[in-house]
Amino acid sequence: MTNLFIIVFVLVILSSIVTAFVDSKPNPKQQRKKRWTRKGLDQSAVAELYQAAGPLLSAAELNFYRVLSEVVQHWNDSNGKPVAVVMSKVRVLDLVDVKKGLDRSSYQSAFNRIRAKHVDFVLVRPADMSVMCVIELDDSTHRQKKVQERDRLMDSIYGAVGLPIVHVACRRKYVKEELAGVIREAMGG
């Protein structure tokens, strides 16, 4: 009987210690609940969660952007107004919609393929901001098999919706006339 009493006593003590330990550790779900309120994020927690991301474009992208901007700056209509504006880091979902009427599984699968993707540059018409051309700057990562598969998928999607796509190899210097020719050719002109 004393052995049973000792075992029960030890179990009660151990249970008390475990309970005290668990109660002393902060519960991540409770911490999250404290941060989020009906009106959004508790402002005292914002600085713990976010920081500035830095420049929007890498050095290589910025170099290309400057050259591309110079190229399209000279594309004007008969009134001297620009016919193209360069946009950067555009979400694919701002360029392409998943078709309505698909079954739920197909829609979600198609949506997931493009939801977190962006394109490096887009040329748009300044009058209505309609898309003229999509431009991808291909750096060394585009030699990787997985990235090449992604490029093939995105190229087929752009082709299916009628958006011209131009891939430009990342370089230190670009020949403006050559770049202009490649882009105009992709746009059919």
N, C-alpha and C positions, 0 to 999 in steps of 0.2 A: 504494500500500500504506500509505503514511504517512497519507493521508486516512482510510482505513478504520480504522487504528489510533486516530486522533484521535477519530473518531466513536464508536467503541466505548468509548474512555476517557471521553468526555463522557457517554455514556449510563450507564456504570457509576457515575460521580460523581453524576449526577442521580438515579439510582435509589437510591443510598445516602442522599442528602439527603431524598428523598421518604419513604423508609422510616423514617429517623430522625425526621422531622416527624410522620408518622402514629403512630409508637410513642410519641411524647411527648404526644400529645393523649389525654385520658381517653376511653375507650370508654363511651358511655352504658349499653350493655348490661352491661358489666362492672361499672359503678358500681351498677346496679340489683341485680345478682347479689350484690354485697357487702352491700347493705342488707338483702336478704331472706335469711333463713335458714330451716331446716326448722321452727323454732319460731316463725317470724313475722318481724316487722320488727326489724332491729338497733336496739336502743334508742338508740344514739348518733345515729341518723338521724331519729328521731321528731320532734325539735324542728325539723328542717329541712323537714319535710313538712307538718306540721299546725299549725293555730292555732284558737283559739276562734272560733265563728261569730257570736257576739253574741246578742241577744235572739231568742227563738223567734218572736215576733210583731212585726210592724211596729206603729207607733203607731196606725194606723187599725184594724188587726186587734185590738190590745189594747183599744181603746175599744169595739169591737163585742163582743168577748169578755165584757167586764164587763157590758154591757147584756144580752146574751144569758144570761149566768149569773144575773143578777137576775131575768130573765123566768122561766126554768125553775126557779129556786129555790122559786117559789110553786106549782109543779105537784106536788101531793102526792096519795098514795092515801088511802083511807078511814082508814088508821092514822096518817096524818100523815108517812109516809115519802116522800122524793122519788121521782118516777117518771122523771126524766131527769137526765143528767149531760152536761156539755159537754166534748167532746174537741177538740183542735185539731191541725192539721197531720197528718192521718191519711193514710197511704199508701193509694192506691186498691187496691193488691193486698191490703190488709188488709180491704177491703170487698167485693171482687169476685174471683171465681176464673174462670180460663179453663176452659171445659168440657173434661172428659176425653174421649178417644176421637176427637179431631180428628186429621187428618193432620198431620204434623210442620210443614209449611209454614204451614198455617192456624193451628195452635196458636202458633207463634212469632210470626206476624204479629199475632195478637190480644194476645199477651203483651206485645209491644213497644209496642203502642198505650197500654198502661196502666202499664208497669213503673216509669217514673220520675215518675209523677204523684202528687200528693197533693190532698186536699180541705181547704178552710180549716177547717171545723167539722163535727162529727158529734154528734148527740144519741144517747145510748145509755141503755138501761135499767140502772140500777145493780145490779139483782139478778143479771143474767146477762151484762151488757155487750153485749146484742144491739142492733143498729143500728135506730134509730127514724126518723132523718131526716139527710140530707146538706145542708149549708148552704155556699153559695159567696158570699163577699163580693166583689161586682163593683166594682172600681175603674176608673179611666180606661183601663187597658190592655184592658178587656173591650169597648172600642169598635173595637179592631183586628180586621181580617178574620180573621187567623190564630187569634186567641184566641176569636173567636166560633165558628169552625169547631171548635175544641177543645171549647168549651162544648156545642155541639150533639152532638158525638160522646159526650162524657161523660154528658150528659143522656139520650141514647138508651140507653147502657149501664146507667145507674142504673134507667131505666124498664124495661128488659128483665129486670133481676133483682129488680124490685119495691121499689127504694129510693126513697122520696120525695126530691125535690131542690128546694131553695128557693134562689133567687138574690136577694140583698139588695143594693141599690145602696149603695155606700159613702157615708156622710154624716158630718157632725160630730156630729149628734144624732139619736137614734132615739126614736120613740114606742113605748114598751114594749108597750102594749095592741095597737097595730097590728102589731108584730113577732110577738107571741104569736098573733094571729089568723091571720096569713099562714102561720106554721109549723103551727098546728093544722089549718088548711084543707088544707095539703099532705099532712098525715098522715091526712086523712080524718075529722077530728073536729072 
